[in-house]
Amino acid sequence: MKTAGKRTEPTIDFHASADKLRIGALFNDETQRAAGGRITLIPKGVYHYKTQQEANDHWETYSVKEVVHRNTR
């Protein structure tokens, strides 16, 4: 078996520490970023649609804008 990297499994401690909190926050940020981050370009507000097709068109428009935005960064 080949081992890549030097990271070790964190120990489970009874007392919390600021360092472990920082590591956990960084891990959370990275997992959010890996999952897409859900940076939405849909303007905030309450939307009312007359038809389901109108709602789908609105969602599709902003979904495409998100993909374009994510791929041009």
C-alpha positions, -999 to 999 in steps of 0.1 A, spaced: 0 0 0 13 35 -9 7 64 14 4 99 0 7 129 23 15 133 59 -18 141 75 -28 121 105 -63 114 118 -72 140 145 -75 126 180 -109 130 198 -103 151 228 -126 159 257 -117 196 257 -121 219 227 -93 240 213 -92 270 190 -68 252 167 -93 223 162 -121 248 157 -100 265 130 -92 232 113 -129 222 114 -139 256 99 -113 252 71 -126 217 64 -162 229 62 -152 257 38 -134 233 15 -163 208 15 -187 237 6 -164 248 -22 -160 213 -35 -198 209 -36 -202 240 -57 -205 265 -29 -240 274 -38 -231 309 -47 -264 318 -63 -269 346 -88 -307 346 -84 -317 379 -69 -333 376 -35 -370 381 -33 -403 364 -35 -414 352 -69 -449 344 -81 -454 326 -113 -485 321 -133 -474 287 -147 -449 261 -138 -433 266 -171 -426 303 -162 -410 292 -130 -389 266 -148 -377 292 -174 -367 315 -146 -348 288 -127 -331 276 -159 -320 311 -169 -302 317 -136 -288 282 -134 -271 288 -168 -258 321 -155 -243 303 -124 -226 277 -145 -211 304 -168 -200 324 -138 -184 294 -122 -165 284 -153 -152 319 -161 -136 325 -127 
